[in-house]
Amino acid sequence: MPGASKASSAYATFRREREKVEMLFTHLTSILKLDRLHLS
C-alpha cells in the first residue's frame, strides 16, 4: 500500500509529540499544586 509508511511515521511523530505535551502538562500541574500549597 503506497503511502502507508509515510502515514505510520507521521503517526509515530504525533504520538511522540503527544507524550511530550502530556509530560509537560503533568509537570505544570504539579508545579501549580506546589504553588497552591505554598500560598495556603
N, CA, C and O atoms as a CHARMM CRD file, in Angstrom:
* protein
*
  160
    1    1 MET  N      0.85500  -1.19600   0.00000 PROA 1      0.00000
    2    1 MET  CA     0.00000   0.00000   0.00000 PROA 1      0.00000
    3    1 MET  C      0.89300   1.25000   0.00000 PROA 1      0.00000
    4    1 MET  O      1.59200   1.49800   0.98300 PROA 1      0.00000
    5    2 PRO  N      0.88300   2.02700  -1.06500 PROA 2      0.00000
    6    2 PRO  CA     1.74100   3.20900  -1.11900 PROA 2      0.00000
    7    2 PRO  C      1.28900   4.28300  -0.13400 PROA 2      0.00000
    8    2 PRO  O      0.09400   4.52500   0.03100 PROA 2      0.00000
    9    3 GLY  N      2.25200   4.91600   0.51300 PROA 3      0.00000
   10    3 GLY  CA     1.91900   5.96700   1.47100 PROA 3      0.00000
   11    3 GLY  C      1.66200   5.46000   2.87700 PROA 3      0.00000
   12    3 GLY  O      1.47800   6.25700   3.79800 PROA 3      0.00000
   13    4 ALA  N      1.64600   4.13100   3.05800 PROA 4      0.00000
   14    4 ALA  CA     1.35900   3.58300   4.38400 PROA 4      0.00000
   15    4 ALA  C      2.49900   3.89100   5.35400 PROA 4      0.00000
   16    4 ALA  O      2.26500   4.24200   6.51100 PROA 4      0.00000
   17    5 SER  N      3.74200   3.75600   4.86500 PROA 5      0.00000
   18    5 SER  CA     4.88600   4.02100   5.74700 PROA 5      0.00000
   19    5 SER  C      4.94100   5.49700   6.13100 PROA 5      0.00000
   20    5 SER  O      5.31800   5.84100   7.25200 PROA 5      0.00000
   21    6 LYS  N      4.56000   6.37000   5.18500 PROA 6      0.00000
   22    6 LYS  CA     4.54600   7.79500   5.47800 PROA 6      0.00000
   23    6 LYS  C      3.52800   8.09100   6.57100 PROA 6      0.00000
   24    6 LYS  O      3.79100   8.86900   7.48700 PROA 6      0.00000
   25    7 ALA  N      2.36700   7.46100   6.46300 PROA 7      0.00000
   26    7 ALA  CA     1.31500   7.67700   7.45100 PROA 7      0.00000
   27    7 ALA  C      1.73900   7.15400   8.82000 PROA 7      0.00000
   28    7 ALA  O      1.48000   7.79300   9.84000 PROA 7      0.00000
   29    8 SER  N      2.38800   5.99500   8.84200 PROA 8      0.00000
   30    8 SER  CA     2.77900   5.41400  10.12800 PROA 8      0.00000
   31    8 SER  C      3.88100   6.23500  10.78300 PROA 8      0.00000
   32    8 SER  O      3.91000   6.36300  12.00700 PROA 8      0.00000
   33    9 SER  N      4.79800   6.79700   9.97600 PROA 9      0.00000
   34    9 SER  CA     5.84500   7.62900  10.56700 PROA 9      0.00000
   35    9 SER  C      5.25100   8.93800  11.08800 PROA 9      0.00000
   36    9 SER  O      5.68100   9.45100  12.12100 PROA 9      0.00000
   37   10 ALA  N      4.26900   9.47400  10.37500 PROA 10     0.00000
   38   10 ALA  CA     3.59000  10.67700  10.84400 PROA 10     0.00000
   39   10 ALA  C      2.85700  10.38100  12.14900 PROA 10     0.00000
   40   10 ALA  O      2.84100  11.20700  13.06100 PROA 10     0.00000
   41   11 TYR  N      2.25600   9.20700  12.23300 PROA 11     0.00000
   42   11 TYR  CA     1.55100   8.80000  13.44000 PROA 11     0.00000
   43   11 TYR  C      2.52300   8.63900  14.60200 PROA 11     0.00000
   44   11 TYR  O      2.21400   9.01900  15.73100 PROA 11     0.00000
   45   12 ALA  N      3.70100   8.07600  14.32600 PROA 12     0.00000
   46   12 ALA  CA     4.71600   7.90500  15.36600 PROA 12     0.00000
   47   12 ALA  C      5.18300   9.26000  15.87800 PROA 12     0.00000
   48   12 ALA  O      5.36300   9.45100  17.08000 PROA 12     0.00000
   49   13 THR  N      5.37600  10.19400  14.96100 PROA 13     0.00000
   50   13 THR  CA     5.77700  11.54700  15.35400 PROA 13     0.00000
   51   13 THR  C      4.69100  12.17700  16.21300 PROA 13     0.00000
   52   13 THR  O      4.98100  12.79000  17.24100 PROA 13     0.00000
   53   14 PHE  N      3.43900  12.02500  15.79000 PROA 14     0.00000
   54   14 PHE  CA     2.30400  12.56800  16.53500 PROA 14     0.00000
   55   14 PHE  C      2.26700  12.00300  17.95200 PROA 14     0.00000
   56   14 PHE  O      2.04000  12.73800  18.91400 PROA 14     0.00000
   57   15 ARG  N      2.49500  10.68100  18.07900 PROA 15     0.00000
   58   15 ARG  CA     2.48700  10.05000  19.39000 PROA 15     0.00000
   59   15 ARG  C      3.60700  10.57300  20.27000 PROA 15     0.00000
   60   15 ARG  O      3.40700  10.81700  21.46000 PROA 15     0.00000
   61   16 ARG  N      4.80700  10.75000  19.67800 PROA 16     0.00000
   62   16 ARG  CA     5.94200  11.28500  20.44400 PROA 16     0.00000
   63   16 ARG  C      5.64100  12.68700  20.94000 PROA 16     0.00000
   64   16 ARG  O      5.87400  13.00600  22.10600 PROA 16     0.00000
   65   17 GLU  N      5.11400  13.53400  20.03800 PROA 17     0.00000
   66   17 GLU  CA     4.78400  14.90900  20.41500 PROA 17     0.00000
   67   17 GLU  C      3.73000  14.92200  21.51500 PROA 17     0.00000
   68   17 GLU  O      3.80700  15.71900  22.45100 PROA 17     0.00000
   69   18 ARG  N      2.74700  14.03700  21.39700 PROA 18     0.00000
   70   18 ARG  CA     1.67500  13.97500  22.38600 PROA 18     0.00000
   71   18 ARG  C      2.21600  13.56600  23.74400 PROA 18     0.00000
   72   18 ARG  O      1.78900  14.09400  24.77000 PROA 18     0.00000
   73   19 GLU  N      3.16300  12.61900  23.75600 PROA 19     0.00000
   74   19 GLU  CA     3.77200  12.20200  25.01900 PROA 19     0.00000
   75   19 GLU  C      4.52000  13.36900  25.65200 PROA 19     0.00000
   76   19 GLU  O      4.45500  13.56900  26.86500 PROA 19     0.00000
   77   20 LYS  N      5.23600  14.14500  24.82100 PROA 20     0.00000
   78   20 LYS  CA     5.95600  15.31700  25.33000 PROA 20     0.00000
   79   20 LYS  C      4.98200  16.30200  25.95200 PROA 20     0.00000
   80   20 LYS  O      5.22100  16.82100  27.04200 PROA 20     0.00000
   81   21 VAL  N      3.87700  16.55600  25.25000 PROA 21     0.00000
   82   21 VAL  CA     2.87800  17.50500  25.73800 PROA 21     0.00000
   83   21 VAL  C      2.27900  17.01500  27.05300 PROA 21     0.00000
   84   21 VAL  O      2.08500  17.80100  27.98100 PROA 21     0.00000
   85   22 GLU  N      1.98600  15.71500  27.13400 PROA 22     0.00000
   86   22 GLU  CA     1.40400  15.17900  28.36800 PROA 22     0.00000
   87   22 GLU  C      2.37800  15.27100  29.52900 PROA 22     0.00000
   88   22 GLU  O      1.97600  15.56800  30.65400 PROA 22     0.00000
   89   23 MET  N      3.67800  15.01400  29.26500 PROA 23     0.00000
   90   23 MET  CA     4.68400  15.13300  30.31600 PROA 23     0.00000
   91   23 MET  C      4.77800  16.58200  30.79800 PROA 23     0.00000
   92   23 MET  O      4.85300  16.84500  31.99900 PROA 23     0.00000
   93   24 LEU  N      4.77300  17.52200  29.83800 PROA 24     0.00000
   94   24 LEU  CA     4.83400  18.93800  30.17900 PROA 24     0.00000
   95   24 LEU  C      3.62000  19.33800  31.00500 PROA 24     0.00000
   96   24 LEU  O      3.74700  20.05700  31.99600 PROA 24     0.00000
   97   25 PHE  N      2.43800  18.87000  30.59500 PROA 25     0.00000
   98   25 PHE  CA     1.20500  19.18800  31.30000 PROA 25     0.00000
   99   25 PHE  C      1.24300  18.65300  32.72900 PROA 25     0.00000
  100   25 PHE  O      0.83900  19.34800  33.66100 PROA 25     0.00000
  101   26 THR  N      1.72700  17.42000  32.90900 PROA 26     0.00000
  102   26 THR  CA     1.84200  16.82800  34.23700 PROA 26     0.00000
  103   26 THR  C      2.80700  17.64500  35.08800 PROA 26     0.00000
  104   26 THR  O      2.54500  17.89400  36.26500 PROA 26     0.00000
  105   27 HSD  N      3.91500  18.05900  34.49600 PROA 27     0.00000
  106   27 HSD  CA     4.90700  18.87000  35.18200 PROA 27     0.00000
  107   27 HSD  C      4.28700  20.19100  35.64100 PROA 27     0.00000
  108   27 HSD  O      4.46200  20.60600  36.78600 PROA 27     0.00000
  109   28 LEU  N      3.55800  20.84400  34.72700 PROA 28     0.00000
  110   28 LEU  CA     2.93800  22.12400  35.07200 PROA 28     0.00000
  111   28 LEU  C      1.89700  21.97200  36.16500 PROA 28     0.00000
  112   28 LEU  O      1.82300  22.81400  37.06000 PROA 28     0.00000
  113   29 THR  N      1.09700  20.92800  36.11600 PROA 29     0.00000
  114   29 THR  CA     0.07800  20.74400  37.14600 PROA 29     0.00000
  115   29 THR  C      0.71000  20.48600  38.50800 PROA 29     0.00000
  116   29 THR  O      0.19000  20.94000  39.52700 PROA 29     0.00000
  117   30 SER  N      1.83000  19.75900  38.53500 PROA 30     0.00000
  118   30 SER  CA     2.50000  19.51700  39.81300 PROA 30     0.00000
  119   30 SER  C      3.08200  20.81400  40.36300 PROA 30     0.00000
  120   30 SER  O      3.07300  21.03200  41.57400 PROA 30     0.00000
  121   31 ILE  N      3.59000  21.67800  39.48000 PROA 31     0.00000
  122   31 ILE  CA     4.09800  22.98400  39.91300 PROA 31     0.00000
  123   31 ILE  C      2.94900  23.81900  40.48200 PROA 31     0.00000
  124   31 ILE  O      3.09400  24.46300  41.52100 PROA 31     0.00000
  125   32 LEU  N      1.81600  23.80200  39.79700 PROA 32     0.00000
  126   32 LEU  CA     0.66300  24.55900  40.28400 PROA 32     0.00000
  127   32 LEU  C      0.20100  24.05600  41.64400 PROA 32     0.00000
  128   32 LEU  O     -0.16800  24.85500  42.50500 PROA 32     0.00000
  129   33 LYS  N      0.21700  22.74000  41.84900 PROA 33     0.00000
  130   33 LYS  CA    -0.16600  22.17200  43.14700 PROA 33     0.00000
  131   33 LYS  C      0.78800  22.64900  44.23100 PROA 33     0.00000
  132   33 LYS  O      0.36400  23.00100  45.33200 PROA 33     0.00000
  133   34 LEU  N      2.10100  22.65800  43.90900 PROA 34     0.00000
  134   34 LEU  CA     3.08900  23.13200  44.87700 PROA 34     0.00000
  135   34 LEU  C      2.83900  24.61200  45.20200 PROA 34     0.00000
  136   34 LEU  O      2.89600  25.01300  46.36400 PROA 34     0.00000
  137   35 ASP  N      2.55900  25.42600  44.15900 PROA 35     0.00000
  138   35 ASP  CA     2.28700  26.83400  44.38900 PROA 35     0.00000
  139   35 ASP  C      1.09200  27.01600  45.31900 PROA 35     0.00000
  140   35 ASP  O      1.11100  27.87200  46.20300 PROA 35     0.00000
  141   36 ARG  N      0.06100  26.21300  45.11600 PROA 36     0.00000
  142   36 ARG  CA    -1.13200  26.31800  45.95200 PROA 36     0.00000
  143   36 ARG  C     -0.78500  25.95900  47.39700 PROA 36     0.00000
  144   36 ARG  O     -1.29000  26.58200  48.33200 PROA 36     0.00000
  145   37 LEU  N      0.06900  24.96300  47.57900 PROA 37     0.00000
  146   37 LEU  CA     0.47600  24.57600  48.93800 PROA 37     0.00000
  147   37 LEU  C      1.24500  25.71300  49.60400 PROA 37     0.00000
  148   37 LEU  O      1.06100  25.97200  50.79300 PROA 37     0.00000
  149   38 HSD  N      2.09400  26.38500  48.85500 PROA 38     0.00000
  150   38 HSD  CA     2.86200  27.49400  49.41000 PROA 38     0.00000
  151   38 HSD  C      1.96000  28.66300  49.77700 PROA 38     0.00000
  152   38 HSD  O      2.17600  29.32700  50.79200 PROA 38     0.00000
  153   39 LEU  N      0.94100  28.91800  48.94300 PROA 39     0.00000
  154   39 LEU  CA     0.04300  30.05100  49.18600 PROA 39     0.00000
  155   39 LEU  C     -0.83200  29.84100  50.41700 PROA 39     0.00000
  156   39 LEU  O     -1.06900  30.78100  51.17600 PROA 39     0.00000
  157   40 SER  N     -1.31000  28.62100  50.61900 PROA 40     0.00000
  158   40 SER  CA    -2.23500  28.39000  51.71400 PROA 40     0.00000
  159   40 SER  C     -1.55400  28.38200  53.07300 PROA 40     0.00000
  160   40 SER  O     -2.21500  28.19700  54.09400 PROA 40     0.00000
